[in-house]
Amino acid sequence: MTQDTKDQIANLERQKIALEDRLDNLSYFKGWDKKNDITIQEVTDELFEVKDTIKKLTANNGILVKQ
C-alpha cells in the first residue's frame, strides 16, 4: 500500500467520524422539519459513499477494516 493510499484512507476515516457526529446531532431533530430530514438523508448518503470508498481501498490491499 502506498503512502498516498494510506493518507487517503486516514482522510476518509476523519470524514467518516465527522459525518457520523453530524448525523448523530441531526437525528435529535428528525421529523421536526422536512428540510432537516432531507439533510439527514444527504449526510447518510455521503457517509455510505465514504465507507464504501474505505472498503474498496482497503480490500484492494488485503487489509480488513471494521466498518
Contact map, one row per residue, 1 for C-alpha under 8 A:
1110110000000000000000000000000000000000000000000000000000001000000
1111110000000000000000000000000000000000000000000000000000000000000
1111111000000000000000000000000000000000000000000000000000000000000
0111111100000000000000000000000000000000000000000000000000000000000
1111111110000000000000000000000000000000000000000000000010000000000
1111111111000000000000000000000000000000000000000000000000000000000
0011111111100000000000000000000000000000000000000000000000000000000
0001111111110000000000000000000000000000000000000000000000000000000
0000111111111000000000000000000000000000000000000000010010000000000
0000011111111100000000000000000000000000000000000000000000000000000
0000001111111110000000000000000000000000000000000000000000000000000
0000000111111111000000000000000000000000000000000110010000000000000
0000000011111111100000000000000000000000000000000000010000000000000
0000000001111111110000000000000000000000000000000000000000000000000
0000000000111111111000000000000000000000000000000100000000000000000
0000000000011111111100000000000000000000000000100110000000000000000
0000000000001111111110000000000000000000000000000000000000000000000
0000000000000111111111000000000000000000000000000000000000000000000
0000000000000011111111100000000000000000001001100000000000000000000
0000000000000001111111110000000000000000000000100000000000000000000
0000000000000000111111111000000000000000000000000000000000000000000
0000000000000000011111111100000000000000001000000000000000000000000
0000000000000000001111111110000000000001001100000000000000000000000
0000000000000000000111111111000000000000000000000000000000000000000
0000000000000000000011111111100000000000000000000000000000000000000
0000000000000000000001111111110000010001000000000000000000000000000
0000000000000000000000111111110000000001000000000000000000000000000
0000000000000000000000011111110000000000000000000000000000000000000
0000000000000000000000001111111110010000000000000000000000000000000
0000000000000000000000000111111110011001000000000000000000000000000
0000000000000000000000000000111111011000000000000000000000000000000
0000000000000000000000000000111111010000000000000000000000000000000
0000000000000000000000000000111111111000000000000000000000000000000
0000000000000000000000000000001111111100000000000000000000000000000
0000000000000000000000000000000011111110000000000000000000000000000
0000000000000000000000000100111111111111000000000000000000000000000
0000000000000000000000000000011011111111100000000000000000000000000
0000000000000000000000000000000001111111110000000000000000000000000
0000000000000000000000000000000000111111111000000000000000000000000
0000000000000000000000100110010000011111111100000000000000000000000
0000000000000000000000000000000000001111111110000000000000000000000
0000000000000000000000000000000000000111111111000000000000000000000
0000000000000000001001100000000000000011111111100000000000000000000
0000000000000000000000100000000000000001111111110000000000000000000
0000000000000000000000000000000000000000111111111000000000000000000
0000000000000000001000000000000000000000011111111100000000000000000
0000000000000001001100000000000000000000001111111110000000000000000
0000000000000000000000000000000000000000000111111111000000000000000
0000000000000000000000000000000000000000000011111111100000000000000
0000000000010011000000000000000000000000000001111111110000000000000
0000000000010001000000000000000000000000000000111111111000000000001
0000000000000000000000000000000000000000000000011111111100000000000
0000000000000000000000000000000000000000000000001111111110000000000
0000000010011000000000000000000000000000000000000111111111000000000
0000000000000000000000000000000000000000000000000011111111100000100
0000000000000000000000000000000000000000000000000001111111110000000
0000100010000000000000000000000000000000000000000000111111111000000
0000000000000000000000000000000000000000000000000000011111111111100
0000000000000000000000000000000000000000000000000000001111111111000
0000000000000000000000000000000000000000000000000000000111111110000
1000000000000000000000000000000000000000000000000000000011111110000
0000000000000000000000000000000000000000000000000000000001111111000
0000000000000000000000000000000000000000000000000000000001111111100
0000000000000000000000000000000000000000000000000000000001100111110
0000000000000000000000000000000000000000000000000000001001000011111
0000000000000000000000000000000000000000000000000000000000000001111
0000000000000000000000000000000000000000000000000010000000000000111
